[in-house]
Amino acid sequence: MTLLASVVSCSRVRLFACFLRLGSQQASTLQLHTGASLAAKSYYEVLVLGGGSGGISMAARMKRKVGAENVAIVEPSETHFYQPIWTLVGAGAKPLSSSGRPTANVIPSGVEWIKARVVDLNPDKNCIHTDDDKKISYKYLIIALGIQLDYEKIKGLPEGFAHPKIGSNYSVRTVEKTWKALQDFKEGNAIFTFPNTPVKCAGAPQKIMYLSEAYFRKTGKRPKANIIFNTSLGAIFGVKKYADALQKIIQERALTVNYKQNLIEVRADKQEAVFENLDKPGETQVISYEMLHVTPPMSPPDVLKTSPVADAAGWVDVDKDTLQHKRYPNVFGIGDCTNLPTSKTAAAVAAQSGILDRTISLIMKNQIPVKKYDGYTSCPLVTGYNRVILAEFNYNAEPLETFPFDQSKERLSMYLMKADMMPFLYWNLMLRILGHARMLQAADTDTSLNQESKGHRYFGGSFPPFSPPFFNFASLIFPDDSELYRNTMAELVVLTSLRNYSALPDQYQLDKS
């Protein structure tokens, strides 16, 4: 009780309490509406390709630099999705409806939304072309086109999803099929796959395996379930600290993991999956399934593969430190579409946005970028309906952790952060308030909010300068390098967990940590 009283009394938490009320009670006053695409100009100082988290966040940052009327986003989709929550949707822990919002509501106010698809990039002439035969020129170009799902590269897909017993958490069209397959499971093999390509959120293919195992235990089906993870990789995870923790879970829960196995065909009518042994090309194995979760092969968007901005593999070719294009100095990349040698996650995008903001600011002033991205990324490895291992690491696969406890251990607090706090921050802070961030910057000048900024009362001191903790969404709101945001976010974890715990469903209250 003393801790709760101390946290609630903190000035920074009182500030966030205002944000909570703002998000829940006054959302209508912060509608982020954009002009009609019919009024689109043919030239913008900053043109953003893609309306995902990277595109939206960079458009908001650029709006503050050059004015909303000089920024445009090219994005064809009517709906914007918070995709990290789909792991929980596929396991029945969250409704699909909670993952989407109209695109018009998340684009920063005043920024032009060009509702079209990019079909050609011409960086030599500083212009792009869209599928409605329009040419749009720019001074600076930010490419945030994400990653492409290639289900068709697996024989029998995507048409196989018309059959029962098969799903995929990577698509809005198939994520609920995962939950249906999980519910309908009776007896046999439950197979989970990882393709032989780069993927976004590389932990997701195994997260649904752990959740499925927990569901089988809860429903009494575990003795009849043979759970198999067939991965094209040679290890369960790329960072040894977290890999060791996951291997322990795999052993304790009697899960079967087969390495260097790539799904090449689905015979949905027969409930059979065909895998190729990557160590012995041409050697295949057919496995029958009662449930199959498919992680599709992925690649750069087709429009990038043959573009001058792409590297030999089709990814946007950017400097790994500054995110500036290696050949075109007024072109920049962020997120899944780039060749940055780090895991493709929402947390990585959040960290990259701060660096890219600094890079573009200096380029606009004809100065050399100095702030470097260290490859920070994060993967909340969901290992059950009330547990998460919070993996955070850099380019060198070295842990880069936020908290002073061992993040390789399963924790309820980290699950609450994944399931409840991060979606709230995404919708109500990163996207909703970001377009109005000027009103928040003044808070950092309030001395009453900075009295304790030299050290964190609960976590043993302030975070290292500009270390990019998992809560980089907050860095989109507070000024860069702000100790205020780093310390406040840590306290918000405590406050949110304590506030929500009493209302948790019974399955979340199995253990407390």
KEGUDREN-392714 format. One line per field, with one value per residue (C-alpha): residue number from 1; residue in three letters; x, y, z. Coordinates in steps of 0.2 Angstrom, whole numbers, always signed. Layout:
BEGIN
resi: [NUM:...]
resn: [ALA:...]
c1: [X:...]
c2: [Y:...]
c3: [Z:...]
END
This chain:
BEGIN
resi: [1:2:3:4:5:6:7:8:9:10:11:12:13:14:15:16:17:18:19:20:21:22:23:24:25:26:27:28:29:30:31:32:33:34:35:36:37:38:39:40:41:42:43:44:45:46:47:48:49:50:51:52:53:54:55:56:57:58:59:60:61:62:63:64:65:66:67:68:69:70:71:72:73:74:75:76:77:78:79:80:81:82:83:84:85:86:87:88:89:90:91:92:93:94:95:96:97:98:99:100:101:102:103:104:105:106:107:108:109:110:111:112:113:114:115:116:117:118:119:120:121:122:123:124:125:126:127:128:129:130:131:132:133:134:135:136:137:138:139:140:141:142:143:144:145:146:147:148:149:150:151:152:153:154:155:156:157:158:159:160:161:162:163:164:165:166:167:168:169:170:171:172:173:174:175:176:177:178:179:180:181:182:183:184:185:186:187:188:189:190:191:192:193:194:195:196:197:198:199:200:201:202:203:204:205:206:207:208:209:210:211:212:213:214:215:216:217:218:219:220:221:222:223:224:225:226:227:228:229:230:231:232:233:234:235:236:237:238:239:240:241:242:243:244:245:246:247:248:249:250:251:252:253:254:255:256:257:258:259:260:261:262:263:264:265:266:267:268:269:270:271:272:273:274:275:276:277:278:279:280:281:282:283:284:285:286:287:288:289:290:291:292:293:294:295:296:297:298:299:300:301:302:303:304:305:306:307:308:309:310:311:312:313:314:315:316:317:318:319:320:321:322:323:324:325:326:327:328:329:330:331:332:333:334:335:336:337:338:339:340:341:342:343:344:345:346:347:348:349:350:351:352:353:354:355:356:357:358:359:360:361:362:363:364:365:366:367:368:369:370:371:372:373:374:375:376:377:378:379:380:381:382:383:384:385:386:387:388:389:390:391:392:393:394:395:396:397:398:399:400:401:402:403:404:405:406:407:408:409:410:411:412:413:414:415:416:417:418:419:420:421:422:423:424:425:426:427:428:429:430:431:432:433:434:435:436:437:438:439:440:441:442:443:444:445:446:447:448:449:450:451:452:453:454:455:456:457:458:459:460:461:462:463:464:465:466:467:468:469:470:471:472:473:474:475:476:477:478:479:480:481:482:483:484:485:486:487:488:489:490:491:492:493:494:495:496:497:498:499:500:501:502:503:504:505:506:507:508:509:510:511:512:513]
resn: [MET:THR:LEU:LEU:ALA:SER:VAL:VAL:SER:CYS:SER:ARG:VAL:ARG:LEU:PHE:ALA:CYS:PHE:LEU:ARG:LEU:GLY:SER:GLN:GLN:ALA:SER:THR:LEU:GLN:LEU:HIS:THR:GLY:ALA:SER:LEU:ALA:ALA:LYS:SER:TYR:TYR:GLU:VAL:LEU:VAL:LEU:GLY:GLY:GLY:SER:GLY:GLY:ILE:SER:MET:ALA:ALA:ARG:MET:LYS:ARG:LYS:VAL:GLY:ALA:GLU:ASN:VAL:ALA:ILE:VAL:GLU:PRO:SER:GLU:THR:HIS:PHE:TYR:GLN:PRO:ILE:TRP:THR:LEU:VAL:GLY:ALA:GLY:ALA:LYS:PRO:LEU:SER:SER:SER:GLY:ARG:PRO:THR:ALA:ASN:VAL:ILE:PRO:SER:GLY:VAL:GLU:TRP:ILE:LYS:ALA:ARG:VAL:VAL:ASP:LEU:ASN:PRO:ASP:LYS:ASN:CYS:ILE:HIS:THR:ASP:ASP:ASP:LYS:LYS:ILE:SER:TYR:LYS:TYR:LEU:ILE:ILE:ALA:LEU:GLY:ILE:GLN:LEU:ASP:TYR:GLU:LYS:ILE:LYS:GLY:LEU:PRO:GLU:GLY:PHE:ALA:HIS:PRO:LYS:ILE:GLY:SER:ASN:TYR:SER:VAL:ARG:THR:VAL:GLU:LYS:THR:TRP:LYS:ALA:LEU:GLN:ASP:PHE:LYS:GLU:GLY:ASN:ALA:ILE:PHE:THR:PHE:PRO:ASN:THR:PRO:VAL:LYS:CYS:ALA:GLY:ALA:PRO:GLN:LYS:ILE:MET:TYR:LEU:SER:GLU:ALA:TYR:PHE:ARG:LYS:THR:GLY:LYS:ARG:PRO:LYS:ALA:ASN:ILE:ILE:PHE:ASN:THR:SER:LEU:GLY:ALA:ILE:PHE:GLY:VAL:LYS:LYS:TYR:ALA:ASP:ALA:LEU:GLN:LYS:ILE:ILE:GLN:GLU:ARG:ALA:LEU:THR:VAL:ASN:TYR:LYS:GLN:ASN:LEU:ILE:GLU:VAL:ARG:ALA:ASP:LYS:GLN:GLU:ALA:VAL:PHE:GLU:ASN:LEU:ASP:LYS:PRO:GLY:GLU:THR:GLN:VAL:ILE:SER:TYR:GLU:MET:LEU:HIS:VAL:THR:PRO:PRO:MET:SER:PRO:PRO:ASP:VAL:LEU:LYS:THR:SER:PRO:VAL:ALA:ASP:ALA:ALA:GLY:TRP:VAL:ASP:VAL:ASP:LYS:ASP:THR:LEU:GLN:HIS:LYS:ARG:TYR:PRO:ASN:VAL:PHE:GLY:ILE:GLY:ASP:CYS:THR:ASN:LEU:PRO:THR:SER:LYS:THR:ALA:ALA:ALA:VAL:ALA:ALA:GLN:SER:GLY:ILE:LEU:ASP:ARG:THR:ILE:SER:LEU:ILE:MET:LYS:ASN:GLN:ILE:PRO:VAL:LYS:LYS:TYR:ASP:GLY:TYR:THR:SER:CYS:PRO:LEU:VAL:THR:GLY:TYR:ASN:ARG:VAL:ILE:LEU:ALA:GLU:PHE:ASN:TYR:ASN:ALA:GLU:PRO:LEU:GLU:THR:PHE:PRO:PHE:ASP:GLN:SER:LYS:GLU:ARG:LEU:SER:MET:TYR:LEU:MET:LYS:ALA:ASP:MET:MET:PRO:PHE:LEU:TYR:TRP:ASN:LEU:MET:LEU:ARG:ILE:LEU:GLY:HIS:ALA:ARG:MET:LEU:GLN:ALA:ALA:ASP:THR:ASP:THR:SER:LEU:ASN:GLN:GLU:SER:LYS:GLY:HIS:ARG:TYR:PHE:GLY:GLY:SER:PHE:PRO:PRO:PHE:SER:PRO:PRO:PHE:PHE:ASN:PHE:ALA:SER:LEU:ILE:PHE:PRO:ASP:ASP:SER:GLU:LEU:TYR:ARG:ASN:THR:MET:ALA:GLU:LEU:VAL:VAL:LEU:THR:SER:LEU:ARG:ASN:TYR:SER:ALA:LEU:PRO:ASP:GLN:TYR:GLN:LEU:ASP:LYS:SER]
c1: [+0:+15:+21:+5:+3:+20:+18:+1:+8:+22:+20:+25:+11:-1:+4:+0:-16:-21:-16:-27:-42:-38:-38:-53:-64:-59:-54:-66:-57:-41:-48:-33:-42:-34:-39:-47:-35:-44:-36:-18:-5:+9:+23:+27:+42:+41:+33:+30:+26:+16:+4:+9:+17:+33:+25:+12:+25:+37:+23:+19:+37:+40:+24:+32:+47:+40:+21:+7:+3:+20:+18:+9:+6:+3:-7:-21:-28:-44:-40:-24:-20:-10:-3:+7:-10:-14:-4:-17:-32:-26:-26:-43:-37:-41:-55:-50:-60:-48:-34:-40:-45:-50:-34:-42:-42:-24:-15:-9:-21:-18:-6:-12:-18:-16:-27:-17:-4:+14:+18:+35:+49:+61:+73:+84:+70:+63:+46:+34:+19:+3:-9:-21:-9:-3:+15:+20:+37:+46:+61:+63:+56:+53:+50:+40:+31:+32:+34:+25:+16:+19:+7:+7:+25:+18:+9:-9:-10:-19:-34:-30:-37:-54:-53:-54:-40:-28:-24:-11:-9:+0:-16:-32:-41:-34:-30:-47:-45:-31:-43:-56:-43:-37:-55:-59:-43:-47:-32:-16:-2:-3:+10:+18:+30:+44:+48:+65:+64:+65:+49:+42:+40:+51:+45:+27:+28:+33:+22:+6:+14:+16:-2:-9:+0:-8:-25:-24:-19:-33:-46:-39:-33:-15:-12:-19:-9:+8:+14:+27:+37:+45:+57:+69:+81:+95:+91:+75:+80:+95:+100:+108:+101:+83:+86:+92:+76:+65:+74:+70:+51:+52:+59:+47:+32:+37:+37:+45:+56:+63:+76:+80:+62:+54:+35:+33:+16:-1:-13:-28:-41:-30:-24:-6:+9:+25:+42:+59:+75:+86:+101:+97:+89:+76:+72:+54:+43:+24:+16:-3:-11:-26:-21:-9:-2:+7:+19:+21:+37:+39:+49:+50:+35:+35:+37:+53:+61:+65:+67:+84:+82:+83:+98:+101:+88:+75:+76:+78:+97:+100:+114:+112:+117:+108:+94:+99:+99:+116:+115:+101:+104:+86:+79:+77:+70:+62:+55:+52:+55:+73:+89:+94:+101:+90:+73:+58:+47:+36:+48:+62:+52:+49:+67:+72:+59:+69:+86:+78:+70:+87:+95:+83:+84:+102:+101:+89:+102:+115:+124:+131:+120:+128:+115:+117:+104:+111:+99:+88:+73:+61:+51:+38:+39:+22:+24:+6:-10:-2:+17:+29:+48:+53:+68:+77:+93:+104:+113:+125:+112:+117:+103:+99:+86:+75:+72:+84:+77:+81:+70:+73:+61:+42:+33:+15:+19:+27:+11:+1:+12:+11:-8:-15:-2:+6:-10:-16:+0:+0:-18:-19:-1:+9:-5:-19:-9:+7:-1:-4:+13:+17:+4:+14:+32:+28:+27:+45:+49:+39:+52:+40:+40:+59:+63:+67:+74:+92:+87:+73:+66:+60:+72:+88:+93:+89:+91:+107:+106:+96:+96:+80:+70:+54:+44:+50:+32:+34:+49:+38:+29:+42:+57:+71:+83:+71:+74:+55:+49:+61:+57:+38:+36:+44:+32:+18:+21:+19:+4:-5:-1:-7:-23:-28:-23:-39:-50:-40:-49:-45:-33:-21:-21:-13:+4:+10:+27]
c2: [+0:+12:+9:+13:+29:+34:+31:+40:+55:+57:+72:+63:+50:+64:+70:+53:+53:+68:+58:+44:+55:+64:+47:+40:+55:+69:+59:+68:+84:+77:+70:+68:+72:+75:+84:+74:+66:+75:+91:+83:+94:+88:+93:+92:+96:+79:+64:+49:+32:+21:+24:+11:+15:+21:+32:+40:+44:+51:+62:+69:+73:+81:+91:+100:+104:+110:+113:+101:+108:+103:+85:+71:+52:+40:+25:+15:+6:+13:+4:+6:-10:-12:-29:-34:-38:-51:-64:-62:-62:-78:-86:-79:-67:-51:-47:-42:-26:-19:-20:-7:+11:+21:+27:+45:+45:+42:+53:+69:+84:+94:+81:+76:+59:+53:+37:+28:+15:+19:+10:+18:+27:+39:+46:+53:+65:+67:+60:+45:+39:+31:+19:+33:+40:+54:+61:+68:+77:+80:+88:+74:+56:+44:+26:+16:+3:-11:-29:-40:-57:-70:-84:-89:-95:-110:-122:-123:-106:-94:-105:-117:-105:-109:-126:-128:-132:-119:-101:-87:-73:-62:-57:-49:-61:-77:-72:-77:-94:-98:-96:-106:-120:-119:-121:-135:-145:-163:-174:-175:-164:-145:-138:-120:-114:-102:-98:-97:-78:-62:-59:-46:-49:-65:-71:-72:-89:-97:-86:-94:-111:-107:-99:-115:-126:-116:-117:-136:-138:-126:-136:-153:-157:-157:-176:-178:-164:-167:-149:-146:-131:-133:-118:-114:-107:-116:-109:-105:-87:-76:-69:-83:-76:-77:-93:-102:-97:-102:-119:-122:-119:-130:-144:-142:-141:-156:-146:-153:-141:-146:-135:-131:-137:-125:-127:-128:-135:-136:-150:-142:-155:-169:-159:-162:-151:-154:-148:-147:-151:-136:-146:-158:-149:-160:-170:-168:-174:-175:-172:-173:-160:-157:-138:-129:-111:-104:-90:-84:-81:-62:-50:-32:-24:-27:-9:-8:-24:-16:+2:+12:+14:-5:-16:-32:-41:-28:-19:+0:+2:+14:+18:+7:+21:+36:+28:+39:+31:+26:+34:+47:+59:+66:+49:+40:+23:+16:+0:-17:-12:-7:-18:-13:-29:-30:-38:-30:-25:-10:-7:-5:+7:+18:+18:+22:+36:+46:+44:+47:+63:+69:+64:+73:+89:+90:+86:+100:+112:+105:+97:+79:+67:+62:+52:+34:+20:+5:-8:-8:-19:-28:-44:-47:-66:-72:-89:-90:-81:-72:-73:-63:-64:-46:-48:-32:-31:-22:-25:-36:-47:-41:-38:-20:-21:-8:-15:-19:-37:-52:-50:-68:-74:-75:-61:-56:-38:-39:-48:-34:-22:-32:-35:-18:-4:-5:-4:+10:+20:+16:+22:+36:+43:+38:+41:+51:+64:+64:+76:+88:+85:+104:+105:+92:+98:+112:+99:+96:+114:+112:+111:+101:+87:+86:+86:+68:+66:+62:+45:+33:+29:+12:+6:+12:+27:+35:+25:+28:+44:+40:+21:+16:+6:-3:+12:+22:+26:+39:+47:+52:+64:+70:+79:+68:+63:+68:+60:+64:+52:+38:+39:+42:+27:+16:+22:+20:+2:+0:+11:+2:-15:-11:-2:-16:-31:-31:-32:-46:-62:-77:-85:-70:-72:-89:-82:-65:-57]
c3: [+0:+4:-14:-22:-12:-16:-35:-35:-26:-39:-49:-65:-62:-59:-76:-84:-75:-85:-101:-95:-93:-109:-118:-111:-108:-121:-136:-146:-144:-151:-168:-180:-196:-213:-228:-243:-255:-269:-263:-264:-271:-283:-272:-253:-243:-234:-242:-232:-240:-229:-215:-202:-186:-193:-206:-194:-181:-194:-202:-185:-181:-198:-196:-181:-192:-208:-205:-208:-225:-231:-226:-234:-231:-246:-239:-248:-232:-224:-207:-197:-186:-170:-176:-160:-152:-165:-155:-141:-153:-161:-143:-139:-126:-135:-148:-166:-165:-152:-165:-178:-180:-196:-204:-205:-186:-184:-197:-188:-190:-205:-213:-231:-233:-251:-252:-265:-268:-273:-290:-294:-285:-295:-283:-297:-301:-283:-287:-285:-295:-288:-294:-299:-312:-301:-300:-283:-280:-264:-256:-243:-244:-230:-234:-222:-233:-221:-226:-238:-233:-247:-242:-260:-259:-250:-261:-256:-249:-247:-253:-239:-226:-233:-224:-205:-193:-200:-196:-196:-183:-197:-206:-201:-213:-204:-186:-180:-189:-177:-162:-171:-174:-156:-149:-161:-157:-151:-153:-163:-169:-167:-178:-178:-192:-195:-213:-222:-224:-213:-204:-193:-175:-176:-159:-164:-172:-155:-144:-151:-148:-129:-128:-137:-125:-110:-118:-120:-102:-96:-106:-102:-120:-116:-115:-132:-140:-148:-150:-164:-168:-185:-189:-203:-191:-182:-164:-154:-152:-158:-141:-129:-113:-119:-129:-113:-104:-119:-120:-102:-105:-120:-110:-95:-106:-117:-133:-149:-159:-176:-183:-202:-207:-219:-224:-243:-245:-236:-241:-231:-238:-231:-216:-221:-220:-231:-224:-233:-223:-226:-222:-235:-250:-258:-243:-237:-224:-223:-206:-203:-192:-181:-180:-190:-187:-203:-202:-220:-230:-231:-242:-246:-255:-274:-277:-269:-276:-293:-286:-286:-267:-264:-261:-270:-259:-262:-245:-243:-242:-227:-216:-201:-189:-196:-207:-221:-238:-244:-261:-260:-246:-246:-245:-228:-222:-206:-200:-208:-226:-223:-222:-205:-197:-182:-178:-186:-172:-167:-153:-166:-176:-160:-157:-175:-176:-163:-172:-189:-183:-177:-194:-204:-193:-196:-215:-216:-209:-220:-206:-204:-193:-177:-167:-170:-169:-160:-167:-151:-153:-141:-141:-127:-128:-122:-114:-107:-103:-89:-92:-104:-105:-111:-123:-127:-137:-150:-166:-158:-150:-133:-120:-118:-104:-96:-79:-65:-63:-74:-89:-95:-82:-85:-77:-75:-74:-92:-98:-92:-101:-117:-116:-109:-107:-123:-134:-123:-126:-144:-147:-135:-134:-149:-162:-154:-144:-155:-168:-153:-145:-143:-129:-119:-122:-109:-96:-97:-91:-75:-61:-50:-63:-63:-45:-45:-62:-56:-50:-50:-33:-37:-51:-43:-53:-70:-86:-96:-107:-122:-119:-129:-117:-122:-119:-134:-139:-125:-133:-148:-136:-124:-130:-135:-121:-109:-92:-88:-100:-95:-77:-79:-90:-77:-64:-76:-77:-58:-58:-72:-66:-48:-55:-67:-56:-45:-61:-70:-75:-64:-77:-75:-56:-55:-49:-44:-48]
END
